């Protein structure tokens, strides 16, 4: 089975169950992050695309959740936690 999921439902169930555990932990005062890397060869399959759409709809029904791209996260950190001084590479 390519990527370990026989169909879109299994992929959705994995995403939802992972999110539910992390969301519950966050509600208990321990903020969590779920990182989802999507490679086109695996996630670009129609069944998985549909599962991802269902998952994002599911996440949207929860409060206090930030769905962000890598660029969104980088901007957040640069704005809220700016570097002090100039960092230079040795190379």
N, C-alpha and C positions, 0 to 999 in steps of 0.2 A: 504494500500500500504506500504510494508516494506521500512522504511527509507524515505518515503515521495516522492519518484520519481516513477511514473508508468512505465517508460521505460528509456532506455539509452539516448534517445534524450533529455528528460526533464532534466536529470542529466547534460549532456553536456551543454545545454542551460544555466542552473543555473551557472555552473562553468565559462563559457565564459562571461556571463553578469557581474558576480562579478569581474572577471579579467579586463574586459573593463573599468568599473568604476574606479577601483583602478589604472589601468595603466594611464588613463586620469588624475587622480589626481596627479600621479607621474610626468607626463609630465609638470604639472603646478607648479613644484617645491616643491611638498609635497610628498616625498617618502612614499610608502605604502608597506604593507606586506599582502600577502594572505596565510593563513595557512590552509592546507587541511589535516584533519585527516582521515585516511582510516582504517576502521575496516573490517577485513576479511569477517565477516558475511554479511556485506552490499556491500562493494566494490568488493568482490570476485565473484560477480555474473557476468557471461559473458557479459551481456549487459552493465553493468557499467564499466567493464574493457575496453571494446571497446570505451566507451565514454571518459574514462580517457586517453586512447591512443590518441584519436582525440583532446582532450583538450591540451595535452602536445605538439602535433604537432602544434596546433594553437598558443600556447605560444611561440614556437620556431620561429615563423614568426615575432616576435617583438624584437626590440633592447633594450638594457639596462635592461634585465630581468635576475635575478639569480634564477634558480631552484635549491633548496638545500634540503638536508636531515637535520634532527635535528643534526646529528654529524657534518655536514658541518658548520652549524650555530655556534655550540659550538666551533669548531676549529677557526672560524673567530673571535669570541669574545675573546677567550683566546689569540690569536695572536695579535690582534689590541687593546685590552683593558685589559691588564693583571692586575690581582689583586695585590694590594700593601700590602706587609706584609703577614702574615700567618693567614688564617681564620680557626678557630677551632670550632667544634660543642661542645655544652655544654653536649651532651649526650655521 
